[in-house]
Amino acid sequence: MRRQLWRFLGLGLILGFVPVLGADSVDHMRVAAADRLIENDEEIAAYLAAQFNTIVLYDVENGLPKNEERIAYETSFARAHGLHVLLGKPTEVETSQGKGRVRSLSLSAQASVSDDEIRDRLSLWSHYGHDVVIGVFFLHDDAFLIHASVERQQRLYALSHDTVPDWAVFGIIGEFGFDATDDDVARYFDPAAFDHLFVLMYPLNIGEVTGVHLDSAIAADPDEDMRAYVRRYVVHMGEKFLSRLHRGQTAILVIQAFAYDVESIGRVPRPSDITIETTVGNDALRSIAGQERNHSLAYFLWDGSRAGMFGLWQRADWIGRADQANRLEQLRSGGVGINP
């Protein structure tokens, strides 16, 4: 299989099969996060068939920085498949652990990677993948959860733009910012600290953080409960954060497409939940000034490579709903997309 793959990669390079970067790359992004390259034949075929046009690649593998050969392979793989890349560059560490991110409120972030190392690693990725990388994110979770200060985010932003000026930097906020105090908002959120913003929305996983506990197994009308949650969440996050974004900054709503093995059935997304999160969520997002042209969709998680979790790859019905949502966004945006 590897020999056949490299033949395909070589053909792609000969034919010049390279994604075109630009503003539409973010506004029309379709991405599902995975902890690894989605590289086996069956998986990548399913990923592309579901109209995904971007992949997440991380700078680490088994806890260590990826070597040069691996970076060259992964970026070539993305290029040959016409995919953009979001690069995850770990820079923060969790200094305390609970029983998982769902129930731990005591995580914090500290500078754990030197400026020189960040520059060196970004330069290495740029050497092999400058034409396919759409941007980089440094935070591994909600800035309000991991306590990544504005000053730290601004420092990472400056390092990235000094090293690779035309790569966008993505910030991350989520439910832990929903009820943040004014002091915490000032401490962890500033639109000048990023180019675009991931907005995590995990209603069944940590919805109670926002004061709402969803459980489809006991709800009289679980569809309406989900619609109400999504509208309330996006509207409130819009008023509190997204209305402050600068012209040209895109907010990317990250849909819950994962569950933990230990979760009760009422806390596991139903196929209709995937549809509601994407359609209702993006409709609400586009109602916010500055986001009218936003047709991006992001899903967490693609697969169960993280122990104790499962995602889109394990649920054909979830992939089907993501495929429908991705295609619907293409139609809504006038057919604009990276993949045909």
PAVEXVEX-388249 format. One record per residue (C-alpha): residue number from 1; x, y, z; chain. Coordinates in Angstrom, 1 decimal. Example, Ala and Ser with C-alpha at 12.3 -4.5 7.8 and 13.67 -1.06 7.14 Angstrom:
+-----+--------+--------+--------+--------+
: num :     px :     py :     pz : cadena :
+-----+--------+--------+--------+--------+
:   1 :   12.3 :   -4.5 :    7.8 :      A :
:   2 :   13.7 :   -1.1 :    7.1 :      A :
+-----+--------+--------+--------+--------+
***
This chain:
+-----+--------+--------+--------+--------+
: num :     px :     py :     pz : cadena :
+-----+--------+--------+--------+--------+
:   1 :    0.0 :    0.0 :    0.0 :      A :
:   2 :    2.9 :    2.4 :    0.9 :      A :
:   3 :    4.4 :    1.9 :   -2.6 :      A :
:   4 :    1.1 :    2.6 :   -4.3 :      A :
:   5 :    0.6 :    5.7 :   -2.1 :      A :
:   6 :    4.0 :    7.1 :   -3.0 :      A :
:   7 :    3.2 :    6.6 :   -6.7 :      A :
:   8 :    0.0 :    8.6 :   -6.2 :      A :
:   9 :    2.0 :   11.3 :   -4.3 :      A :
:  10 :    4.4 :   11.5 :   -7.2 :      A :
:  11 :    1.6 :   11.8 :   -9.7 :      A :
:  12 :    0.0 :   14.5 :   -7.7 :      A :
:  13 :    3.2 :   16.5 :   -7.6 :      A :
:  14 :    3.8 :   16.1 :  -11.3 :      A :
:  15 :    0.3 :   17.3 :  -12.1 :      A :
:  16 :    0.7 :   20.2 :   -9.7 :      A :
:  17 :   -2.2 :   19.1 :   -7.6 :      A :
:  18 :   -1.8 :   21.8 :   -4.9 :      A :
:  19 :   -4.5 :   23.5 :   -2.9 :      A :
:  20 :   -4.9 :   27.2 :   -3.5 :      A :
:  21 :   -4.7 :   29.3 :   -0.3 :      A :
:  22 :   -6.7 :   32.5 :    0.2 :      A :
:  23 :   -9.5 :   34.0 :    2.2 :      A :
:  24 :  -12.0 :   31.3 :    1.1 :      A :
:  25 :   -9.7 :   28.7 :    2.6 :      A :
:  26 :  -11.0 :   29.7 :    6.1 :      A :
:  27 :  -14.5 :   30.8 :    5.3 :      A :
:  28 :  -15.2 :   27.5 :    3.4 :      A :
:  29 :  -13.1 :   25.2 :    5.5 :      A :
:  30 :  -14.4 :   21.7 :    6.3 :      A :
:  31 :  -12.3 :   19.9 :    8.9 :      A :
:  32 :  -12.6 :   17.1 :   11.4 :      A :
:  33 :   -9.8 :   16.9 :   14.0 :      A :
:  34 :   -7.8 :   13.7 :   14.5 :      A :
:  35 :   -4.8 :   13.0 :   16.6 :      A :
:  36 :   -3.0 :   11.6 :   13.6 :      A :
:  37 :   -2.8 :   11.7 :    9.8 :      A :
:  38 :   -5.9 :   10.1 :    8.3 :      A :
:  39 :   -3.8 :    8.1 :    5.9 :      A :
:  40 :   -5.1 :    4.6 :    5.3 :      A :
:  41 :   -6.9 :    4.2 :    2.0 :      A :
:  42 :  -10.4 :    3.5 :    3.4 :      A :
:  43 :  -10.3 :    6.4 :    5.9 :      A :
:  44 :   -9.0 :    9.1 :    3.6 :      A :
:  45 :  -11.5 :    8.0 :    1.0 :      A :
:  46 :  -14.3 :    8.4 :    3.5 :      A :
:  47 :  -12.9 :   11.8 :    4.7 :      A :
:  48 :  -12.8 :   13.2 :    1.1 :      A :
:  49 :  -16.2 :   11.6 :    0.2 :      A :
:  50 :  -17.7 :   13.5 :    3.1 :      A :
:  51 :  -16.5 :   16.8 :    1.5 :      A :
:  52 :  -13.8 :   17.6 :    4.1 :      A :
:  53 :  -11.1 :   19.8 :    2.5 :      A :
:  54 :   -8.7 :   20.4 :    5.5 :      A :
:  55 :   -6.9 :   18.2 :    7.9 :      A :
:  56 :   -5.4 :   18.8 :   11.3 :      A :
:  57 :   -1.7 :   17.8 :   11.7 :      A :
:  58 :    0.2 :   18.1 :   15.0 :      A :
:  59 :    3.9 :   18.8 :   15.4 :      A :
:  60 :    4.2 :   15.9 :   17.9 :      A :
:  61 :    3.9 :   12.1 :   17.6 :      A :
:  62 :    4.0 :    9.9 :   20.7 :      A :
:  63 :    4.9 :   12.9 :   22.8 :      A :
:  64 :    7.9 :   13.8 :   20.7 :      A :
:  65 :    8.5 :   16.3 :   17.9 :      A :
:  66 :    7.9 :   14.7 :   14.5 :      A :
:  67 :   11.1 :   14.1 :   12.5 :      A :
:  68 :   11.8 :   15.8 :    9.2 :      A :
:  69 :   11.0 :   12.7 :    7.2 :      A :
:  70 :    7.5 :   12.4 :    8.8 :      A :
:  71 :    6.8 :   16.1 :    8.2 :      A :
:  72 :    7.8 :   15.8 :    4.6 :      A :
:  73 :    5.5 :   12.7 :    4.2 :      A :
:  74 :    2.5 :   14.2 :    5.9 :      A :
:  75 :    2.6 :   17.5 :    4.0 :      A :
:  76 :    3.1 :   15.6 :    0.7 :      A :
:  77 :    0.2 :   13.4 :    1.5 :      A :
:  78 :   -2.0 :   16.5 :    2.1 :      A :
:  79 :   -0.8 :   18.1 :   -1.1 :      A :
:  80 :   -1.5 :   15.0 :   -3.2 :      A :
:  81 :   -5.0 :   14.8 :   -1.8 :      A :
:  82 :   -5.8 :   18.5 :   -2.4 :      A :
:  83 :   -6.1 :   19.1 :    1.3 :      A :
:  84 :   -5.3 :   22.2 :    3.4 :      A :
:  85 :   -3.5 :   21.7 :    6.7 :      A :
:  86 :   -4.2 :   23.2 :   10.1 :      A :
:  87 :   -1.0 :   22.8 :   12.1 :      A :
:  88 :   -1.3 :   22.2 :   15.9 :      A :
:  89 :    1.9 :   23.3 :   17.6 :      A :
:  90 :    1.8 :   22.3 :   21.3 :      A :
:  91 :    3.3 :   25.0 :   23.5 :      A :
:  92 :    1.3 :   24.8 :   26.7 :      A :
:  93 :    1.2 :   22.1 :   29.3 :      A :
:  94 :   -1.5 :   21.1 :   31.7 :      A :
:  95 :   -0.1 :   21.6 :   35.2 :      A :
:  96 :   -2.8 :   19.7 :   37.0 :      A :
:  97 :   -5.0 :   16.9 :   36.1 :      A :
:  98 :   -8.6 :   15.9 :   37.1 :      A :
:  99 :  -10.7 :   13.0 :   35.7 :      A :
: 100 :  -10.6 :   14.4 :   32.2 :      A :
: 101 :  -11.4 :   17.8 :   30.7 :      A :
: 102 :  -15.1 :   17.3 :   31.2 :      A :
: 103 :  -14.9 :   17.6 :   35.0 :      A :
: 104 :  -11.6 :   19.3 :   35.7 :      A :
: 105 :  -11.8 :   23.0 :   36.3 :      A :
: 106 :   -8.3 :   23.4 :   37.6 :      A :
: 107 :   -6.2 :   23.2 :   34.4 :      A :
: 108 :   -3.7 :   25.9 :   33.7 :      A :
: 109 :   -1.2 :   26.7 :   31.0 :      A :
: 110 :    2.4 :   27.8 :   31.3 :      A :
: 111 :    5.1 :   28.6 :   28.8 :      A :
: 112 :    6.9 :   25.3 :   28.3 :      A :
: 113 :    8.5 :   25.7 :   24.8 :      A :
: 114 :   11.2 :   28.2 :   24.1 :      A :
: 115 :   10.8 :   30.9 :   21.5 :      A :
: 116 :   13.7 :   29.5 :   19.5 :      A :
: 117 :   12.1 :   26.0 :   19.4 :      A :
: 118 :    8.8 :   27.5 :   18.2 :      A :
: 119 :   10.6 :   29.4 :   15.4 :      A :
: 120 :   12.6 :   26.3 :   14.4 :      A :
: 121 :    9.6 :   24.0 :   14.3 :      A :
: 122 :    7.5 :   26.4 :   12.3 :      A :
: 123 :   10.3 :   27.0 :    9.9 :      A :
: 124 :   10.7 :   23.2 :    9.4 :      A :
: 125 :    7.0 :   22.8 :    8.6 :      A :
: 126 :    7.1 :   25.8 :    6.3 :      A :
: 127 :   10.0 :   24.3 :    4.4 :      A :
: 128 :    8.0 :   21.2 :    3.5 :      A :
: 129 :    4.4 :   22.5 :    3.6 :      A :
: 130 :    4.3 :   26.2 :    3.2 :      A :
: 131 :    1.9 :   25.9 :    0.2 :      A :
: 132 :   -0.6 :   23.6 :    2.0 :      A :
: 133 :   -0.7 :   24.9 :    5.6 :      A :
: 134 :   -3.6 :   27.3 :    6.1 :      A :
: 135 :   -2.6 :   28.3 :    9.6 :      A :
: 136 :   -1.4 :   27.2 :   13.1 :      A :
: 137 :   -3.0 :   27.0 :   16.5 :      A :
: 138 :   -1.0 :   26.8 :   19.7 :      A :
: 139 :   -3.6 :   26.3 :   22.4 :      A :
: 140 :   -4.8 :   22.7 :   22.9 :      A :
: 141 :   -8.1 :   23.8 :   24.4 :      A :
: 142 :  -10.4 :   26.6 :   25.6 :      A :
: 143 :   -8.2 :   29.5 :   26.7 :      A :
: 144 :  -10.5 :   30.0 :   29.6 :      A :
: 145 :  -10.1 :   26.4 :   30.7 :      A :
: 146 :   -6.3 :   26.2 :   30.4 :      A :
: 147 :   -5.8 :   29.8 :   31.6 :      A :
: 148 :   -3.7 :   30.9 :   28.6 :      A :
: 149 :   -3.2 :   34.6 :   29.2 :      A :
: 150 :   -3.7 :   37.3 :   26.5 :      A :
: 151 :    0.0 :   38.1 :   26.9 :      A :
: 152 :    1.0 :   34.6 :   26.2 :      A :
: 153 :   -1.3 :   34.3 :   23.2 :      A :
: 154 :    0.0 :   37.6 :   21.8 :      A :
: 155 :    3.6 :   36.3 :   22.2 :      A :
: 156 :    2.8 :   33.2 :   20.3 :      A :
: 157 :    1.0 :   35.2 :   17.6 :      A :
: 158 :    4.0 :   37.4 :   17.1 :      A :
: 159 :    6.4 :   34.5 :   17.0 :      A :
: 160 :    4.3 :   32.8 :   14.3 :      A :
: 161 :    3.9 :   35.9 :   12.1 :      A :
: 162 :    7.6 :   36.8 :   12.5 :      A :
: 163 :    8.5 :   33.3 :   11.3 :      A :
: 164 :    5.8 :   32.5 :    8.7 :      A :
: 165 :    4.0 :   35.8 :    8.0 :      A :
: 166 :    1.3 :   34.5 :    5.8 :      A :
: 167 :    0.1 :   31.7 :    8.0 :      A :
: 168 :   -3.0 :   32.6 :   10.0 :      A :
: 169 :   -2.9 :   32.0 :   13.8 :      A :
: 170 :   -6.1 :   30.5 :   15.3 :      A :
: 171 :   -7.3 :   31.2 :   18.9 :      A :
: 172 :   -9.6 :   28.9 :   20.9 :      A :
: 173 :  -12.4 :   29.6 :   23.3 :      A :
: 174 :  -15.4 :   27.5 :   24.4 :      A :
: 175 :  -17.9 :   26.9 :   27.1 :      A :
: 176 :  -15.6 :   27.9 :   29.9 :      A :
: 177 :  -15.8 :   31.5 :   28.6 :      A :
: 178 :  -19.6 :   31.5 :   28.6 :      A :
: 179 :  -20.0 :   32.9 :   32.1 :      A :
: 180 :  -16.5 :   34.4 :   32.5 :      A :
: 181 :  -16.3 :   37.5 :   34.5 :      A :
: 182 :  -15.2 :   40.8 :   32.9 :      A :
: 183 :  -11.8 :   40.4 :   34.5 :      A :
: 184 :  -11.4 :   36.9 :   33.1 :      A :
: 185 :  -12.5 :   38.1 :   29.6 :      A :
: 186 :   -9.8 :   40.8 :   29.8 :      A :
: 187 :   -7.3 :   38.2 :   31.0 :      A :
: 188 :   -7.9 :   35.5 :   28.3 :      A :
: 189 :   -9.5 :   37.1 :   25.3 :      A :
: 190 :   -8.3 :   39.8 :   22.9 :      A :
: 191 :   -9.0 :   39.7 :   19.1 :      A :
: 192 :   -5.5 :   41.1 :   18.6 :      A :
: 193 :   -4.0 :   37.8 :   19.8 :      A :
: 194 :   -5.1 :   35.8 :   16.8 :      A :
: 195 :   -6.3 :   36.0 :   13.2 :      A :
: 196 :   -9.3 :   33.7 :   13.4 :      A :
: 197 :  -11.1 :   32.0 :   16.3 :      A :
: 198 :  -12.2 :   28.5 :   17.0 :      A :
: 199 :  -15.3 :   28.4 :   19.1 :      A :
: 200 :  -15.8 :   25.1 :   20.8 :      A :
: 201 :  -19.4 :   23.9 :   21.3 :      A :
: 202 :  -19.8 :   20.7 :   23.2 :      A :
: 203 :  -23.4 :   20.7 :   24.4 :      A :
: 204 :  -23.7 :   17.1 :   25.5 :      A :
: 205 :  -20.2 :   16.9 :   26.9 :      A :
: 206 :  -19.9 :   20.0 :   29.0 :      A :
: 207 :  -23.2 :   21.8 :   28.4 :      A :
: 208 :  -23.7 :   22.1 :   32.2 :      A :
: 209 :  -20.8 :   24.6 :   32.3 :      A :
: 210 :  -23.2 :   27.0 :   30.7 :      A :
: 211 :  -26.0 :   26.2 :   33.1 :      A :
: 212 :  -27.8 :   23.7 :   30.8 :      A :
: 213 :  -27.7 :   19.9 :   31.3 :      A :
: 214 :  -28.8 :   18.1 :   28.1 :      A :
: 215 :  -29.9 :   14.5 :   28.2 :      A :
: 216 :  -31.8 :   13.2 :   25.2 :      A :
: 217 :  -32.8 :   10.0 :   27.0 :      A :
: 218 :  -35.0 :   11.8 :   29.4 :      A :
: 219 :  -36.0 :   14.9 :   27.4 :      A :
: 220 :  -39.6 :   15.3 :   26.1 :      A :
: 221 :  -38.3 :   17.0 :   23.0 :      A :
: 222 :  -34.5 :   16.5 :   22.6 :      A :
: 223 :  -34.4 :   18.1 :   19.2 :      A :
: 224 :  -35.9 :   21.3 :   20.4 :      A :
: 225 :  -33.7 :   21.2 :   23.5 :      A :
: 226 :  -30.6 :   21.0 :   21.3 :      A :
: 227 :  -31.9 :   23.8 :   19.0 :      A :
: 228 :  -32.5 :   26.0 :   22.0 :      A :
: 229 :  -29.0 :   25.3 :   23.4 :      A :
: 230 :  -27.2 :   26.0 :   20.2 :      A :
: 231 :  -29.1 :   29.3 :   19.6 :      A :
: 232 :  -28.6 :   30.4 :   23.2 :      A :
: 233 :  -24.9 :   29.5 :   23.1 :      A :
: 234 :  -24.0 :   31.1 :   19.8 :      A :
: 235 :  -26.0 :   34.3 :   20.5 :      A :
: 236 :  -24.4 :   34.7 :   24.0 :      A :
: 237 :  -20.9 :   34.0 :   22.7 :      A :
: 238 :  -21.6 :   36.4 :   19.9 :      A :
: 239 :  -22.6 :   39.2 :   22.2 :      A :
: 240 :  -19.7 :   38.5 :   24.6 :      A :
: 241 :  -16.8 :   37.8 :   22.2 :      A :
: 242 :  -17.6 :   37.5 :   18.5 :      A :
: 243 :  -19.0 :   41.0 :   18.2 :      A :
: 244 :  -15.6 :   42.2 :   19.1 :      A :
: 245 :  -13.8 :   40.5 :   16.3 :      A :
: 246 :  -12.1 :   42.7 :   13.7 :      A :
: 247 :  -13.0 :   42.9 :   10.1 :      A :
: 248 :  -11.8 :   39.8 :    8.2 :      A :
: 249 :  -11.6 :   37.6 :   11.3 :      A :
: 250 :  -13.6 :   34.4 :   11.0 :      A :
: 251 :  -15.2 :   32.4 :   13.9 :      A :
: 252 :  -15.2 :   28.7 :   13.3 :      A :
: 253 :  -17.8 :   26.8 :   15.3 :      A :
: 254 :  -16.4 :   23.4 :   16.4 :      A :
: 255 :  -19.2 :   20.8 :   16.5 :      A :
: 256 :  -19.4 :   18.0 :   19.1 :      A :
: 257 :  -18.9 :   14.8 :   17.1 :      A :
: 258 :  -17.4 :   12.6 :   19.8 :      A :
: 259 :  -18.4 :   10.9 :   23.0 :      A :
: 260 :  -16.6 :    9.1 :   25.8 :      A :
: 261 :  -17.1 :    5.3 :   26.2 :      A :
: 262 :  -18.4 :    5.8 :   29.7 :      A :
: 263 :  -21.1 :    8.4 :   28.8 :      A :
: 264 :  -24.7 :    7.4 :   29.2 :      A :
: 265 :  -26.8 :    7.1 :   26.0 :      A :
: 266 :  -28.5 :   10.5 :   26.7 :      A :
: 267 :  -25.1 :   12.2 :   26.6 :      A :
: 268 :  -24.0 :   10.7 :   23.3 :      A :
: 269 :  -24.8 :   12.8 :   20.2 :      A :
: 270 :  -27.6 :   11.5 :   18.0 :      A :
: 271 :  -27.3 :   11.9 :   14.2 :      A :
: 272 :  -29.9 :   14.7 :   14.5 :      A :
: 273 :  -27.7 :   16.5 :   17.0 :      A :
: 274 :  -24.9 :   16.7 :   14.5 :      A :
: 275 :  -27.4 :   18.2 :   12.0 :      A :
: 276 :  -28.8 :   20.7 :   14.5 :      A :
: 277 :  -25.4 :   21.8 :   15.7 :      A :
: 278 :  -24.1 :   22.5 :   12.2 :      A :
: 279 :  -27.2 :   24.0 :   10.6 :      A :
: 280 :  -28.6 :   26.0 :   13.5 :      A :
: 281 :  -25.2 :   26.8 :   14.7 :      A :
: 282 :  -23.9 :   28.3 :   11.5 :      A :
: 283 :  -27.2 :   30.1 :   10.8 :      A :
: 284 :  -26.8 :   31.8 :   14.2 :      A :
: 285 :  -23.2 :   32.5 :   13.5 :      A :
: 286 :  -23.9 :   34.2 :   10.2 :      A :
: 287 :  -26.4 :   36.5 :   11.9 :      A :
: 288 :  -23.5 :   38.1 :   13.8 :      A :
: 289 :  -22.1 :   41.2 :   12.1 :      A :
: 290 :  -18.9 :   40.4 :   10.2 :      A :
: 291 :  -19.7 :   36.6 :    9.9 :      A :
: 292 :  -22.3 :   36.8 :    7.1 :      A :
: 293 :  -19.9 :   35.1 :    4.6 :      A :
: 294 :  -18.8 :   32.5 :    7.0 :      A :
: 295 :  -19.5 :   28.9 :    5.7 :      A :
: 296 :  -16.8 :   27.1 :    7.7 :      A :
: 297 :  -17.5 :   23.9 :    9.6 :      A :
: 298 :  -15.3 :   22.0 :   12.1 :      A :
: 299 :  -15.9 :   18.8 :   14.0 :      A :
: 300 :  -14.2 :   17.3 :   17.0 :      A :
: 301 :  -13.4 :   14.3 :   16.9 :      A :
: 302 :  -12.7 :   12.3 :   13.8 :      A :
: 303 :  -11.7 :    9.0 :   15.4 :      A :
: 304 :  -11.1 :    7.1 :   18.6 :      A :
: 305 :   -7.3 :    7.2 :   18.6 :      A :
: 306 :   -7.7 :    8.8 :   22.0 :      A :
: 307 :   -8.3 :    6.0 :   24.4 :      A :
: 308 :  -11.9 :    5.9 :   25.7 :      A :
: 309 :  -13.4 :    8.1 :   22.9 :      A :
: 310 :  -15.2 :    7.5 :   19.7 :      A :
: 311 :  -16.1 :    9.9 :   16.8 :      A :
: 312 :  -17.1 :   10.2 :   13.2 :      A :
: 313 :  -15.0 :    7.4 :   11.9 :      A :
: 314 :  -16.7 :    4.9 :   14.3 :      A :
: 315 :  -20.2 :    6.2 :   13.4 :      A :
: 316 :  -21.3 :    6.0 :    9.8 :      A :
: 317 :  -24.5 :    7.8 :   10.7 :      A :
: 318 :  -22.5 :   10.7 :   12.1 :      A :
: 319 :  -20.3 :   10.9 :    8.9 :      A :
: 320 :  -23.5 :   10.9 :    6.8 :      A :
: 321 :  -24.9 :   13.9 :    8.7 :      A :
: 322 :  -21.6 :   15.7 :    8.5 :      A :
: 323 :  -21.5 :   15.0 :    4.7 :      A :
: 324 :  -25.0 :   16.4 :    4.4 :      A :
: 325 :  -24.0 :   19.5 :    6.4 :      A :
: 326 :  -20.8 :   20.0 :    4.4 :      A :
: 327 :  -22.7 :   19.8 :    1.1 :      A :
: 328 :  -25.4 :   22.1 :    2.3 :      A :
: 329 :  -22.9 :   24.8 :    3.3 :      A :
: 330 :  -21.4 :   24.5 :   -0.2 :      A :
: 331 :  -24.8 :   25.1 :   -1.7 :      A :
: 332 :  -25.5 :   28.0 :    0.6 :      A :
: 333 :  -22.2 :   29.6 :   -0.3 :      A :
: 334 :  -22.9 :   29.3 :   -4.0 :      A :
: 335 :  -21.0 :   26.1 :   -4.6 :      A :
: 336 :  -17.7 :   27.5 :   -3.5 :      A :
: 337 :  -15.4 :   24.8 :   -2.1 :      A :
: 338 :  -11.9 :   23.4 :   -2.3 :      A :
: 339 :  -13.0 :   19.9 :   -3.3 :      A :
: 340 :  -15.4 :   19.4 :   -6.2 :      A :
+-----+--------+--------+--------+--------+
***
